[in-house]
Amino acid sequence: MTGDPEHEKVVVARAAAAMVADGMTVALGSGSTVARVAEALGERGSRARFACASPATAAVATTAGLSLADDATTERYDLAIDGADEVAPDRWAIKGGGGAHTRERVLIAAADRFLCVVGADKLVERLGRAVPLELHAFALAATLRHLPGVVLREAPPTADGGVLADLPADLSDPAALAARLDATPGVVDHGLFSPALVRELLVAHGDRVEHLRD
């Protein structure tokens, strides 16, 4: 049983913000929970430097008074903080509801440590959401032939010009599906994040925060 999701976002965001030390270079993902993290960091007067996966996160971070790093020249990050749409017990996760999963994966891969921050409502027995995709706009019809059942979003292009879509799929073997999508020409990235990335979780259960680590 979970508490109020909006309250849990604030609770877990404050816990995540407390783990950011001055002088760090931190990658922030996107979405409403990450926006709460940026706000909490601003309240703390954080003197870390931040790269943001989406223009929306950058806007929130700037409003909060955070110092933005140059993502074009930063090679590594001390920490990446991002949310998830679903997390299964084996740590497979679905991300990308907000459409920034490609940039999120780039930042997470460049970080020494990834902290996934969620409310208890994001924990599921097994993944069940449609998998978010970012597709090349070039030869889109040809790409779609390899993705039966895919649904294009009524959304503007991503910050990098990609087309957003969602793929309802059998998620009984997420590793196999991720490998197939990785090998599909025209798929820029997908929203399946493996346990190798999702090794550390902060989970809000009401006012209590659980810290899970491998």
C-alpha positions in Angstrom: 0.0 0.0 0.0 1.4 3.4 -1.0 0.9 6.9 0.3 0.1 10.1 -1.6 2.4 10.0 -4.8 2.9 13.8 -4.8 3.9 13.8 -1.2 6.3 10.9 -1.8 7.9 12.8 -4.6 8.8 15.6 -2.2 10.0 13.2 0.4 12.3 11.2 -1.9 13.5 14.4 -3.6 14.7 15.9 -0.3 16.5 12.6 0.6 18.2 12.6 -2.8 19.2 16.3 -2.5 20.8 15.6 0.9 23.2 13.1 -0.9 24.6 15.8 -3.2 27.8 17.3 -1.8 29.2 20.7 -2.8 31.7 20.5 -5.5 30.1 17.5 -7.2 29.2 17.4 -10.9 25.7 15.9 -11.0 23.5 14.8 -13.9 19.8 15.4 -13.5 17.3 13.4 -15.6 13.8 14.7 -16.3 10.2 14.5 -15.0 8.3 15.7 -12.0 10.3 13.9 -9.4 13.6 15.3 -10.7 12.0 18.7 -10.7 11.3 18.3 -7.0 15.0 17.3 -6.6 16.1 20.5 -8.3 13.9 22.5 -6.1 15.2 20.8 -3.0 18.7 21.4 -4.1 17.9 25.1 -4.5 16.5 25.2 -1.0 19.7 23.7 0.3 21.8 26.3 -1.6 23.7 23.5 -3.3 27.1 24.5 -4.7 27.3 21.4 -7.0 27.2 21.8 -10.8 24.4 20.2 -12.8 23.8 18.9 -16.3 20.2 18.4 -17.3 18.7 15.8 -19.6 15.8 18.1 -20.8 15.2 21.8 -21.3 12.3 21.5 -18.8 14.7 20.3 -16.1 17.3 23.0 -17.0 14.5 25.6 -16.6 13.6 24.3 -13.1 17.3 24.1 -12.1 17.9 27.7 -13.3 14.9 29.0 -11.4 16.1 27.1 -8.3 19.4 29.0 -8.5 21.6 25.9 -9.4 24.8 26.3 -11.4 24.7 24.5 -14.8 27.6 22.6 -16.1 28.6 22.5 -19.8 27.3 19.1 -20.9 29.2 19.4 -24.2 32.6 19.3 -22.4 31.9 17.4 -19.2 33.2 13.8 -19.6 32.0 12.3 -16.4 29.6 13.0 -13.5 30.0 12.1 -9.8 26.3 11.2 -9.6 23.2 10.9 -11.8 19.7 11.3 -10.3 16.6 10.4 -12.1 13.2 8.8 -11.6 11.4 5.9 -13.3 7.9 5.0 -14.5 8.1 1.4 -13.3 10.7 -0.7 -11.4 10.4 -4.4 -11.1 11.9 -6.5 -8.2 14.8 -7.6 -10.5 15.7 -3.9 -11.0 14.6 -3.8 -14.7 13.0 -0.4 -15.1 11.0 1.5 -17.6 11.8 5.2 -18.2 10.9 7.7 -20.8 7.3 8.7 -20.1 8.5 12.3 -20.5 10.4 11.5 -23.7 14.0 12.2 -22.5 15.2 8.7 -22.1 17.9 8.9 -24.7 19.6 11.8 -23.0 19.0 10.3 -19.6 20.8 7.1 -20.6 23.8 9.1 -21.9 24.1 11.0 -18.6 23.6 7.9 -16.5 26.2 6.0 -18.4 28.7 8.9 -17.8 28.1 8.9 -14.1 30.1 7.1 -11.4 26.8 6.4 -9.6 23.2 6.4 -10.5 20.5 7.1 -7.9 17.0 6.1 -9.1 14.4 8.0 -7.0 10.8 6.9 -6.9 7.7 6.8 -4.8 6.4 3.4 -3.7 3.7 3.5 -6.4 6.4 3.0 -9.1 7.4 -0.4 -7.7 5.6 -3.2 -9.6 5.7 -7.0 -9.5 6.5 -7.1 -13.3 6.9 -4.4 -16.0 3.7 -3.8 -17.8 3.8 -0.3 -19.5 4.4 0.2 -23.1 8.1 0.8 -23.8 8.9 4.4 -24.8 11.0 4.8 -27.9 12.8 7.6 -29.6 13.0 7.1 -33.4 14.9 8.8 -36.2 12.7 11.0 -38.2 14.6 9.9 -41.3 12.9 7.0 -43.1 10.4 6.7 -40.3 8.0 4.6 -42.2 10.7 2.0 -42.9 11.6 1.9 -39.2 7.9 1.4 -38.2 7.8 -1.8 -40.3 10.1 -3.4 -37.8 7.9 -2.3 -34.8 4.4 -3.9 -35.2 1.9 -2.3 -32.8 4.0 0.8 -32.1 2.0 4.0 -31.4 3.4 7.3 -32.4 2.9 10.0 -29.7 1.1 13.2 -30.5 4.1 15.2 -29.2 6.7 17.6 -30.5 10.1 16.2 -31.6 12.6 15.6 -28.8 15.3 18.2 -28.1 17.5 16.3 -30.6 14.8 16.0 -33.3 13.7 12.5 -32.6 10.1 11.1 -32.9 8.5 9.7 -29.7 6.5 6.5 -29.7 5.4 3.7 -27.4 5.6 0.0 -28.0 3.2 -2.3 -26.2 5.2 -5.6 -25.9 5.6 -8.8 -24.0 8.0 -7.9 -21.1 8.5 -11.4 -19.7 12.1 -11.2 -21.0 13.1 -7.5 -21.0 16.7 -8.3 -21.8 15.7 -10.0 -25.0 13.4 -7.1 -26.0 16.1 -4.5 -25.2 18.6 -6.4 -27.3 16.1 -6.5 -30.2 15.4 -2.8 -30.0 19.1 -2.0 -29.7 19.5 -3.9 -33.0 16.6 -2.2 -34.9 17.8 0.4 -37.4 16.0 3.7 -36.8 15.5 3.2 -33.1 17.6 5.9 -31.4 16.9 4.5 -27.9 14.3 2.8 -25.8 13.0 3.1 -22.2 14.2 -0.3 -20.9 16.9 0.2 -18.3 18.7 -2.9 -17.0 19.6 -3.9 -13.5 23.3 -3.2 -14.3 22.2 0.5 -14.4 19.5 0.5 -11.7 21.7 -0.6 -8.9 20.7 2.0 -6.3 17.2 3.1 -5.4 15.7 5.6 -3.1 12.0 4.7 -2.5 9.6 6.9 -0.5 7.0 5.0 1.5 4.9 7.9 2.9 7.3 9.9 5.1 9.9 7.1 5.2 12.7 6.7 2.6 14.1 3.2 1.9 17.7 3.1 0.4 18.2 -0.1 -1.6 21.7 -1.0 -3.0 23.2 -4.0 -4.6 
